[in-house]
C-alpha cells in the first residue's frame, strides 16, 4: 500500500511562518545583543561600534544601531544592492528590541551572573540569526555591505567580512566600546550556531504545481549579521 504524498502547506501559511520567523528572529537578535551588553564581557563586532558611539553621543545603543544601520543601507546604493523587507526591518526592529530589553534587564555586577548572561546572549544570537535568515526576506544592511563589496572587489567573502569587522571593532574600541572574552567567544561560535539553527528553521519554498517541496538549504542570499 503506497504512502500518500503530503500536501504542501498553502502559500499563505508559508508566508505567515516566514514573517513570524523574520520578526521573531529580529526581536530575539535585539534581546541577545542586550544580554551581551548587560554581561559587559565583550560585545559582537558591530555592537562594539554601537556602544562606543552611544558613549560619545549620549544616545541609547539601540538608537545608534538604527542610525548606523540606515547609514550602511545608504552605502548599498553605489554597490547596487537591492534591499528586501528583512533588510529594512532589520534596521529598525533590532535597535528597538535592544533598547526595550535593556530597560527591563537588571544591572549585573557579579561574574556568576554576567557569565550566564554572556552565554545566553551568544546562544540566543545564533537562534535569532538562523530564524531571520531562514525567513528569506533579504540580508541585513551590514551583510549586504559585505556581499556588495565582495562582488565589486572580487575579494573573498571571508576576507571582506574580516576586514570590515576588524575596522568596526578597532573603531568601536577606540571610541570606548567593550572588547573582551565575549567578543572572542562570539567570533568563534556564531558561525556554527547560526548554521545549526538555520537548518532547523528552514522553510520549504513554494513548489510549482505537481512539484515536490524541498526545504531551503540556503539563506536566500542572506549571511550572518555581525
C-alpha positions in Angstrom: 0.0 0.0 0.0 1.5 3.3 -1.1 2.1 6.1 1.4 0.0 9.2 0.5 2.1 12.2 -0.6 1.9 15.0 1.9 0.0 18.0 0.7 2.3 21.1 0.6 1.3 23.9 3.1 -0.7 26.7 1.5 1.4 29.6 0.2 -0.3 32.0 2.7 0.7 29.7 5.5 4.3 29.6 4.5 4.3 33.4 4.1 2.9 33.8 7.6 5.5 31.5 9.0 8.3 33.4 7.2 7.0 36.7 8.5 6.8 35.3 12.1 10.4 34.0 11.8 11.6 37.2 10.4 10.2 39.5 13.1 10.6 37.0 15.9 14.3 36.5 14.8 14.9 40.2 14.7 13.4 40.8 18.1 15.4 38.0 19.6 18.5 39.4 17.9 17.9 42.7 19.7 17.4 40.8 23.0 20.5 38.8 22.6 22.5 41.9 21.9 21.1 43.5 25.1 22.2 40.4 27.1 25.8 40.9 25.8 25.7 44.5 26.8 24.4 43.6 30.3 27.1 40.9 30.7 29.8 43.6 30.0 32.3 40.9 29.0 32.7 41.9 25.4 30.3 42.6 22.5 29.9 41.3 19.0 31.9 43.4 16.4 29.2 45.9 15.4 28.0 46.0 19.0 31.4 47.4 20.0 31.0 50.2 17.5 27.4 50.9 18.6 28.4 51.1 22.2 31.4 53.3 21.5 29.2 55.7 19.5 26.5 55.6 22.2 29.0 56.6 24.8 30.3 59.6 22.8 26.9 60.8 21.6 24.7 60.2 24.6 22.2 58.3 22.5 21.0 54.8 23.5 22.8 51.9 22.0 19.6 50.8 20.2 19.1 54.2 18.6 22.8 54.2 17.5 22.2 50.7 16.0 19.3 52.1 14.0 21.3 55.1 12.7 24.3 53.0 11.8 22.1 50.5 10.0 20.5 53.3 8.0 23.9 54.8 7.1 25.2 51.4 6.0 22.0 50.9 3.9 22.8 54.1 2.1 26.1 52.6 1.1 24.2 49.9 -0.8 23.4 52.5 -3.5 26.8 52.7 -5.1 27.2 48.9 -4.7 23.8 48.4 -6.5 22.5 46.2 -3.7 18.7 45.7 -3.6 17.1 45.7 -0.1 14.2 43.4 0.9 11.6 43.6 3.6 14.0 41.9 6.0 16.7 44.4 5.2 14.6 47.5 6.1 13.0 45.7 9.1 16.5 44.8 10.4 17.5 48.4 10.6 14.6 49.3 13.0 13.5 46.2 14.8 16.8 45.1 16.3 17.6 48.5 17.8 14.1 49.0 19.3 14.1 45.5 20.7 17.6 46.0 22.1 16.7 49.2 24.0 13.5 47.6 25.2 15.3 44.6 26.6 18.0 46.8 28.3 15.3 48.8 30.0 14.0 45.6 31.6 17.2 43.8 32.4 18.6 44.4 36.0 22.2 45.6 36.3 24.5 42.7 36.8 27.7 43.1 38.8 28.7 39.6 39.9 30.7 37.5 37.5 28.5 34.5 38.4 25.6 36.4 36.8 27.4 38.1 33.9 28.9 34.8 32.5 25.5 33.1 32.1 24.2 36.4 30.5 27.0 36.2 28.0 26.4 32.5 27.2 22.7 33.1 26.9 23.3 36.1 24.6 25.6 34.2 22.3 23.3 31.2 22.1 20.2 33.3 21.6 22.0 35.3 18.9 22.6 32.1 17.0 18.9 31.1 17.3 17.9 34.6 16.1 20.3 34.6 13.2 19.0 31.2 12.0 15.4 32.3 12.3 15.6 35.6 10.3 18.0 34.4 7.6 15.8 31.3 7.0 12.8 33.5 6.5 14.5 34.6 3.2 13.3 38.2 3.2 16.8 39.7 2.4 20.0 40.2 4.3 20.7 42.7 7.0 22.2 46.0 5.9 25.7 45.1 7.2 25.6 41.7 5.4 24.6 43.4 2.2 27.6 45.8 2.5 29.8 42.7 2.8 28.4 40.9 -0.1 28.3 44.0 -2.2 32.0 44.7 -1.6 32.7 41.1 -2.3 31.1 41.4 -5.8 32.7 44.8 -6.6 36.2 44.0 -5.4 36.4 40.3 -6.3 37.8 39.5 -2.9 36.6 36.5 -0.9 33.6 36.9 1.4 35.8 35.8 4.3 38.4 38.4 3.6 35.9 41.2 3.1 34.0 40.3 6.3 37.2 40.1 8.3 38.4 43.5 7.0 35.0 45.1 7.8 34.7 43.6 11.2 38.3 44.4 12.2 37.8 48.0 11.2 34.5 48.1 13.1 36.0 46.6 16.3 39.0 48.8 16.2 36.9 52.0 15.7 34.4 50.9 18.4 37.2 50.1 20.8 38.9 53.5 20.2 35.5 55.1 21.0 35.1 53.2 24.2 33.3 50.1 23.2 33.8 46.9 25.2 36.1 44.2 23.7 36.7 41.1 25.8 36.2 37.4 26.1 32.7 37.8 24.9 33.9 39.2 21.6 36.2 36.2 21.1 33.5 33.7 22.1 31.0 35.3 19.7 33.5 35.2 16.8 34.3 31.5 17.2 30.8 30.3 18.0 28.3 32.3 16.0 29.0 30.6 12.7 28.4 27.1 13.8 25.4 28.1 16.0 23.8 30.1 13.2 24.3 27.3 10.7 22.7 24.8 13.1 19.6 27.0 13.7 19.4 27.9 10.0 18.9 24.3 9.2 16.3 23.8 12.0 14.4 27.0 10.9 14.4 26.4 7.1 11.0 27.0 5.5 10.2 24.9 2.4 9.9 27.3 -0.7 6.8 27.3 -2.8 6.7 24.4 -5.3 5.2 24.5 -8.8 2.0 22.5 -9.3 2.9 18.8 -9.3 6.4 19.5 -7.9 7.9 18.4 -4.7 8.6 20.9 -1.9 12.2 20.9 -0.8 13.4 22.5 2.4 15.6 25.5 1.7 19.3 24.7 2.0 20.5 28.2 1.5 19.9 31.5 3.2 18.3 33.1 0.1 21.2 35.5 -0.3 21.4 36.4 3.4 24.5 35.9 5.5 25.4 36.4 9.1 24.8 39.8 10.7 27.8 40.8 12.7 
